[in-house]
Amino acid sequence: MTRAAGFLVLALCISGARIIQAQSAGELLGQGVHAYQALEYDEAAALLGQSLGLASPAPLADSLRTRALTYLAATHLFRGERDSAVAAFRQVIFLNPRYRPDELIFPPQVTNLFQEVRRTTRTIAVVVPPVTQLRSRVDRFKAMVLTSSLANVAVTLAHADGSALKELYRGPVADSLLVTWDGLTPSGAPPDGRYVLRFAPLTTEPDA
């Protein structure tokens, strides 16, 4: 009985710590944005950096992390730290290849630098449901391929052991592409089992 009670108290303490640290990261982000808007760039850089580097079981969500990195990149740029701004923008692109800074919030020198980094940073991501049950000829499997810039991509459906089952797409992707599968093998038969989606950039350059 004593052990069970002790475990419960410990679990509650850990849960409470997670909430406090998650709030602290969000508060630091808000304070960093406020400092940036007040043109206090040294303070903004420190606060935004802390919000991103805070050790926590519940760090900033990707959307908030993207926001923090964007403000941090802008802050670095206005401090004359262009290389640091470029590095922060690269992290943004890795998090979300389709992201664009709001031109109503950030001035042209910030958005222009982001576009420059985006053109030279090749990133590919695929958004799919974590587990999908598919009925052949009835349902269609759907996956969204995202790229930060024009790229040639191959998307292949494979068996669980890695052997290829069917190539779903091969060609250029400028921004995003919806890839679908009807649940049939190349011979037209319905397969049975578990499969994985594999995607990879191709070495040939896409036609502009």
C-alpha positions, 0 to 999 in steps of 0.5 A: 500500500505504501509503495503504491501511494508513493508511486502515485505521488511521484507520478503527480509530481512529474506531471506537474513538472511537465506542465510548469516547464512547458509553460515556461518555454511558452512564456519565454517565447512570448517574452522573446517576441515582445522584446523583438517587437520592442527592438531589444534584439539582445534580450530577444536573442537570449529569451528565444534561445532559452525557449528553444533550448529549455530541457523539458519532457514537453518542449515547444510544439513544432508550430511554436518552435517554428515561430521561435526560430523565425523570430530568432532568425530575424533577431540575428539578422538585425544584430548583423549575424547573418550566418546565425540567421541562415542557420535558424532558417534552415531549422525552420525549413527542416521542421516544415518545408512549406512554411513561409514567414508572414510578410505582414509581420516580417520586413522584406530583408527577413523574408528575402533571406528566408527565400534565399535559404529555402532555394538552397536547402533541399528538404523532403517530407511525407505526411501520412497517417501513422497506421492505415488499413486499406480495402483494395479497390474500395479505399485509396491510400493517400500521402502528401509529399512536401518539398522546400524547393523543386526536386525530383522524388521517387515514392515507393511502396515496399514490403515490411522486409524492404523489398519494393512492391510498387512505385507510386511516383517518380518525377518533380515536386515543386511544393507538394504532391498528393500520392495515392495507391488503390491497394493493388499490386502491379499485376492487379492483385490485392496484396496482404500484409503490412507495408512501408512507404519509402521516398528518396530524392533522385540525383538528376536535377528537375527541369526548371 
